[in-house]
Amino acid sequence: MISQLGRYNIIGELGQGAMGTVYKAVDPLIDRIVAIKTINLSLAMDEKDEYESRFYQEAKAAGRLSHPNIVTIYDVGKSGEIAYIAMEFLQGRELRDLLNDGKRMPIEQVINIVAQVAQGLAYAHENGIVHRDVKPSNIMIVREGHVKITDFGIARMASAAVRTQTGMVLGSPKYMSPEQVVGKQTDQRSDIFSLGVMLYEMLTGQAPFAGENVNAIMYQTLNSVPPPPSSLSPNVPEMLNFIVAKALAKKLEHRYQNAKEFAGDLYACRDRLPRPSIARETVKPAFPTSSQMADTIPAAKHVDTSEDESKPVATLGLSAAFDSAAATLRLAALTGTAEEVEEFSKTFKMPIPSVDELNRAAPVSSVLAASVSAKPKIDPPLFSKPRAAPAAASYPGKQTEKDDSGSFNWLLIGGGILLVLGLISMFIFK
């Protein structure tokens, strides 16, 4: 092991990469621990120029970025046949190591990690940089679950001198986008596809596109549609099915157009996850009723997909709930305004999802949280149960009439008796 690189004192080796070694070192000028990534330039001449250019391109690309979810680059240099980059030393674990442990992460943790990566990528994309190699081994999880994106070694910049040759494929096969597979020009949506692959793997424990060799994986990426994550992991909420479907759309126009939108939907899904403190009771859904939808959104013919969704989903098939265009429309209905829902419905020429479909797409907790906070107080009913007739004593007038008639009857009876007694007396004393 070497002991010195430029002014940096090497402490130890952190790992081996495809093009060189990563060291732990000390910067004696400010007594700071750094990570040194190297590339050995003593290669065949036809490869040396390409690798060296790409290596410096990483330094230039990542050095322009200052974001909490992207590793910080401090310095770049060359020592003999070794080029190096000094960067922030991260104490944590690669996401790949966590996945290799075989323990399924909680859904909320998965969402937090992927959303942070999406935020970092959104910042890079806004600065004209596409990573092009988003995968678990390039994601570091540091203190308190904070995420850092590393290795912009094959990133493409708009002004980069290094151009990918026609048909040349860069990246890791399992995580490549369809446009990378066929060697087409890539943009930020390629990173979004790769992040969608990573999200799928974190949710299900398996990659969406797999094969015995690189060609088989590439074929799967171009032609197959994986089953929804919830079919492999029942605790995955339906809304995540829609998010993954949109991220993995084959057509660029159906995919998320920017990573910020991707992160926003992930956080919206996280906010709908069940919370232990919320009582599980039956409440009115927070979504609009059918009549309310009719008041704000033009009526659309409902397509019943329950029969299709109930069927087993084949590896190469596509569930109706796992369609990218439908995912966009349903997400809009869950999180957007009535105007946005109508616009998406017109754009994709699809019916607006019913309330039942929306309720199936959101966990119970979101309905509870929204409806409990917004539930109006129940006023007394307008129509009460008829009360029993009041007692006779409460109507003194009527009671008097009843009493007077009773007294009159007794007078008649008494008079009759006196009349009879009088007649008897007359016959006796006659």
C-alpha positions in Angstrom: 0.0 0.0 0.0 1.2 3.5 -0.8 1.9 5.9 2.0 1.6 9.3 0.2 -0.5 10.8 -2.6 0.4 14.4 -3.2 0.2 16.1 0.1 -2.1 13.5 1.6 -0.9 10.9 4.1 -2.5 7.5 3.5 -3.9 5.8 6.6 -5.5 2.8 5.2 -7.5 1.2 2.3 -11.2 1.6 2.2 -12.0 -0.5 -0.8 -11.3 -1.5 -4.4 -13.2 0.0 -7.4 -13.4 -0.9 -11.0 -10.7 1.6 -12.0 -8.7 2.0 -8.8 -8.5 2.0 -5.0 -10.2 4.2 -2.4 -8.0 5.2 0.6 -8.5 6.9 3.9 -6.1 9.7 4.3 -5.2 12.9 6.3 -4.9 16.3 4.8 -1.9 17.7 6.8 -2.7 21.4 5.9 -6.0 21.4 7.9 -5.7 18.1 9.8 -8.8 16.7 8.1 -9.7 13.1 7.4 -10.5 12.6 3.7 -11.3 9.8 1.3 -9.0 9.5 -1.7 -10.3 7.9 -4.8 -7.6 6.8 -7.3 -7.3 5.5 -10.8 -4.3 3.7 -12.1 -3.2 5.3 -15.4 -0.7 2.6 -16.3 -3.1 1.0 -18.6 -3.1 0.3 -22.3 -2.7 3.6 -24.2 -6.1 3.3 -25.9 -7.8 3.1 -22.5 -5.6 5.5 -20.6 -6.9 8.7 -22.2 -10.5 7.7 -21.9 -10.3 6.7 -18.3 -8.2 9.7 -17.2 -10.6 12.1 -19.0 -13.6 10.4 -17.4 -11.9 10.5 -14.0 -11.3 14.2 -14.1 -14.8 14.7 -15.4 -16.0 13.2 -12.2 -14.0 15.7 -10.2 -15.3 18.6 -12.4 -18.9 17.4 -12.3 -19.1 16.6 -8.6 -16.9 19.6 -7.6 -19.6 21.9 -8.9 -22.2 20.5 -6.7 -22.9 21.5 -3.1 -25.9 19.7 -1.7 -26.5 17.8 1.5 -27.2 14.5 -0.4 -24.1 14.7 -2.6 -20.6 13.9 -1.5 -18.3 16.9 -1.3 -15.2 17.1 -3.5 -12.2 18.9 -2.0 -9.3 18.4 -4.4 -8.0 16.7 -7.5 -4.5 15.8 -8.5 -2.0 13.4 -10.0 1.0 11.6 -8.6 3.0 9.6 -11.1 0.7 7.2 -12.9 -2.0 7.7 -10.3 -4.7 10.3 -10.5 -6.7 11.0 -7.4 -9.7 12.9 -6.0 -9.8 14.0 -2.4 -13.4 14.0 -1.1 -15.5 14.0 2.0 -14.9 11.0 4.3 -18.2 9.3 5.0 -18.7 7.2 8.1 -21.5 4.8 7.3 -22.5 1.9 5.0 -23.2 1.5 1.4 -26.8 0.8 0.6 -25.6 -2.3 -1.3 -24.2 -3.7 2.0 -27.5 -3.1 3.8 -29.5 -4.9 1.0 -27.0 -7.8 1.1 -27.8 -8.3 4.7 -31.1 -9.8 3.5 -33.2 -7.9 6.0 -36.2 -6.1 4.5 -36.2 -2.4 5.4 -39.4 -0.8 6.8 -41.4 1.0 4.1 -40.8 4.4 5.7 -37.1 3.9 5.7 -37.1 2.9 2.1 -39.0 6.0 1.1 -36.8 8.3 3.1 -33.6 6.9 1.5 -34.9 7.0 -2.1 -36.5 10.4 -1.6 -33.2 11.8 -0.4 -31.4 10.4 -3.5 -34.1 11.9 -5.7 -33.5 15.3 -4.0 -29.7 15.1 -4.6 -30.3 14.0 -8.2 -32.8 16.9 -8.8 -30.1 19.3 -7.7 -27.5 17.7 -10.0 -29.9 17.8 -12.9 -30.7 21.4 -12.4 -27.0 22.1 -12.7 -26.8 20.2 -16.0 -25.3 16.9 -14.6 -26.7 13.4 -15.2 -25.2 10.8 -12.9 -25.9 7.8 -15.3 -24.8 5.2 -12.7 -27.4 5.3 -9.9 -27.2 2.1 -8.0 -27.0 0.9 -4.3 -23.2 0.7 -4.3 -23.1 4.5 -5.1 -25.3 5.4 -2.2 -23.9 5.9 1.3 -26.1 5.8 4.4 -24.4 7.9 7.1 -25.5 9.1 10.6 -29.1 9.1 11.4 -30.1 7.8 8.0 -28.7 10.7 6.0 -28.0 9.8 2.4 -25.0 10.8 0.2 -24.7 10.1 -3.5 -21.2 9.2 -4.6 -19.3 8.4 -7.8 -20.1 10.7 -10.6 -17.3 9.0 -12.6 -19.4 8.4 -15.7 -21.6 11.5 -15.4 -22.3 13.3 -18.6 -22.1 17.1 -18.6 -23.5 19.3 -21.3 -20.1 20.8 -21.9 -18.1 17.6 -21.3 -15.1 16.9 -23.6 -15.6 13.2 -23.2 -18.4 11.9 -25.3 -19.9 8.4 -25.2 -19.2 6.6 -28.5 -22.3 5.5 -30.5 -23.5 2.1 -29.2 -21.1 2.3 -26.1 -22.9 1.3 -23.0 -22.0 2.8 -19.6 -23.4 1.9 -16.3 -24.5 -1.2 -14.3 -26.7 -3.5 -16.4 -29.3 -4.2 -13.7 -30.0 -0.5 -13.2 -29.6 0.9 -16.7 -32.5 2.7 -18.4 -33.9 1.4 -21.8 -32.2 4.4 -23.6 -28.9 3.5 -22.0 -29.2 -0.1 -23.1 -29.6 0.9 -26.8 -26.9 3.6 -26.6 -29.2 6.6 -27.1 -28.7 10.0 -25.7 -29.6 10.2 -22.0 -31.0 12.9 -19.8 -32.3 13.2 -16.2 -35.1 10.7 -16.8 -32.5 8.0 -17.2 -31.4 8.6 -13.6 -35.0 8.5 -12.6 -35.5 5.0 -14.2 -32.3 3.7 -12.4 -33.6 5.1 -9.1 -37.0 3.4 -9.8 -35.1 0.1 -10.2 -33.3 0.7 -6.9 -36.7 1.4 -5.2 -38.2 -1.7 -6.6 -35.3 -3.8 -5.3 -35.5 -2.2 -1.8 -39.2 -2.9 -1.6 -39.3 -6.5 -2.9 -35.8 -7.8 -2.2 -35.3 -8.6 -5.9 -34.4 -6.7 -9.0 -37.2 -5.9 -11.5 -35.0 -7.0 -14.5 -32.8 -10.1 -14.1 -31.1 -12.7 -16.2 -28.3 -15.1 -16.4 -26.1 -12.7 -18.3 -25.9 -9.0 -19.4 -27.8 -9.6 -22.6 -30.6 -11.3 -20.8 -30.9 -8.4 -18.3 -30.8 -5.9 -21.2 -33.6 -7.8 -23.0 -35.7 -7.7 -19.8 -35.1 -4.0 -19.4 -36.3 -3.3 -22.9 -39.2 -5.7 -23.2 -40.6 -6.9 -19.8 -42.7 -5.3 -17.2 -42.2 -6.5 -13.6 -45.1 -7.4 -11.4 -46.2 -4.7 -8.9 -44.1 -4.6 -5.7 -47.1 -5.3 -3.6 -47.6 -8.6 -5.3 -44.2 -9.7 -3.9 -44.3 -7.8 -0.6 -47.9 -7.4 0.7 -47.0 -4.6 3.1 -46.2 -2.2 0.2 -49.0 0.3 -0.1 -50.8 0.6 -3.5 -49.6 4.2 -4.0 -46.0 2.9 -4.1 -47.1 0.6 -7.0 -48.1 3.7 -9.0 -44.9 5.6 -8.1 -42.7 2.7 -9.1 -44.7 2.1 -12.3 -44.3 5.8 -13.3 -40.5 5.7 -12.6 -40.1 2.5 -14.6 -42.1 3.6 -17.6 -40.4 2.5 -20.9 -41.5 5.7 -22.7 -39.8 8.8 -21.6 -43.0 10.9 -21.8 -44.7 8.6 -19.3 -41.9 8.7 -16.8 -41.3 11.3 -14.1 -39.9 14.3 -15.9 -37.8 15.5 -13.0 -36.5 14.0 -9.8 -38.1 16.6 -7.6 -41.5 15.4 -8.7 -40.4 11.9 -7.9 -39.3 12.9 -4.4 -42.6 14.8 -3.8 -44.7 11.8 -4.5 -42.6 9.6 -2.2 -43.0 12.1 0.6 -46.7 12.2 0.0 -46.9 8.5 0.2 -44.8 8.5 3.4 -47.3 10.9 4.9 -50.1 8.4 4.2 -48.4 5.5 6.0 -50.2 4.1 9.0 -49.3 5.8 12.3 -49.7 3.7 15.6 -51.1 6.7 17.5 -54.1 6.9 15.1 -57.1 4.7 16.1 -58.3 2.5 13.4 -61.9 3.4 13.2 -64.3 3.6 10.4 -64.6 7.2 9.2 -65.7 9.0 6.1 -62.9 8.9 3.4 -61.0 12.2 2.9 -61.4 11.9 -0.9 -64.3 13.7 -2.7 -67.5 11.8 -3.0 -68.9 10.9 -6.4 -71.3 13.9 -6.3 -68.5 16.3 -5.4 -66.3 14.9 -8.2 -69.2 15.5 -10.6 -69.5 19.1 -9.5 -65.9 19.9 -10.1 -64.7 17.4 -12.8 -66.5 16.5 -16.0 -68.1 13.1 -15.8 -66.1 10.2 -17.3 -67.1 6.7 -18.1 -65.7 4.4 -15.4 -63.8 1.4 -16.6 -64.1 -1.6 -14.2 -60.7 -3.2 -13.9 -61.5 -5.3 -10.8 -61.5 -8.5 -12.8 -58.1 -7.8 -14.3 -56.6 -6.8 -11.0 -57.8 -9.9 -9.3 -55.9 -12.1 -11.8 -52.3 -13.3 -10.9 -49.8 -10.9 -12.5 -47.3 -12.7 -14.8 -43.7 -11.5 -14.8 -44.0 -10.2 -18.3 -47.6 -9.0 -17.9 -48.9 -5.7 -16.7 -51.6 -5.3 -14.0 -54.1 -2.6 -14.6 -53.1 -1.0 -11.3 -49.4 -1.0 -12.5 -49.8 1.1 -15.7 -47.6 4.1 -15.9 -50.2 6.4 -17.4 -52.8 5.3 -14.9 -50.3 5.8 -12.1 -49.9 9.4 -13.1 -53.6 10.0 -13.2 -54.3 8.3 -9.9 -51.4 10.2 -8.2 -52.9 13.4 -9.6 -56.3 12.5 -8.2 -54.7 11.8 -4.8 -52.5 14.9 -4.5 -53.5 17.4 -7.2 -56.3 19.8 -7.9 -59.5 19.1 -9.9 -58.1 21.0 -12.8 -54.9 18.9 -12.8 -56.9 15.7 -12.7 -59.0 16.8 -15.6 -55.9 17.9 -17.6 -54.2 14.5 -17.0 -57.4 12.7 -18.0 -57.5 14.6 -21.3 -53.8 14.1 -22.0 -53.8 10.3 -21.4 -57.3 9.9 -22.8 -58.2 7.9 -19.7 -61.2 8.0 -17.4 -60.9 9.7 -14.0 -60.4 7.1 -11.3 -63.4 6.4 -9.1 -63.5 7.1 -5.4 -63.1 3.3 -4.7 -60.0 3.1 -6.7 -58.5 6.1 -4.9 -59.4 4.6 -1.5 -57.6 1.4 -2.4 -54.6 3.5 -3.4 -54.2 5.2 0.0 -53.6 3.5 3.3 -56.2 3.9 6.0 -54.1 6.3 8.1 -54.2 9.1 5.5 -57.9 8.9 5.5 -58.0 9.0 9.2 -55.6 11.9 9.5 -57.4 14.0 7.0 -60.9 13.2 7.9 -60.5 13.5 11.6 -58.9 16.9 11.3 -61.5 18.1 8.8 -64.6 16.3 10.1 -67.3 18.9 10.9 -69.3 18.8 14.2 -72.5 16.9 13.8 -75.5 19.2 14.4 -78.7 17.9 16.0 -81.0 16.2 13.4 -83.5 18.4 11.8 -86.3 15.8 12.3 -86.5 14.3 15.7 -88.5 11.2 16.8 -92.1 12.2 17.5 -92.7 12.7 21.1 -95.5 11.0 23.1 -98.7 13.0 23.6 -98.5 15.1 26.8 -100.4 13.9 29.9 -103.9 15.1 30.3 -102.9 17.1 33.4 -100.9 19.5 31.1 -104.1 20.6 29.4 -106.2 22.1 32.3 -109.0 23.3 30.0 -109.7 19.9 28.6 -109.4 18.3 32.0 -112.1 20.7 33.3 -114.4 19.8 30.5 -114.0 16.1 31.4 -114.6 16.8 35.0 -117.7 18.9 34.4 -119.3 16.2 32.2 -118.6 13.6 34.9 -120.3 15.7 37.6 -123.4 16.2 35.3 -123.7 12.5 34.9 -123.7 11.9 38.7 -126.4 14.6 39.1 -128.6 12.7 36.7 -128.0 9.4 38.5 -128.7 11.0 41.9 -131.9 12.7 40.6 -133.1 9.4 39.2 -132.6 7.6 42.5 -134.4 10.3 44.4 -137.3 10.1 41.9 -137.6 6.3 42.4 -137.4 6.6 46.2 -140.2 9.3 46.0 -142.5 7.0 44.0 -141.9 4.1 46.4 -142.7 6.3 49.4 -146.0 7.4 47.8 -147.1 3.8 47.3 -146.1 2.8 50.8 -147.8 5.6 52.7 -150.8 5.9 50.4 
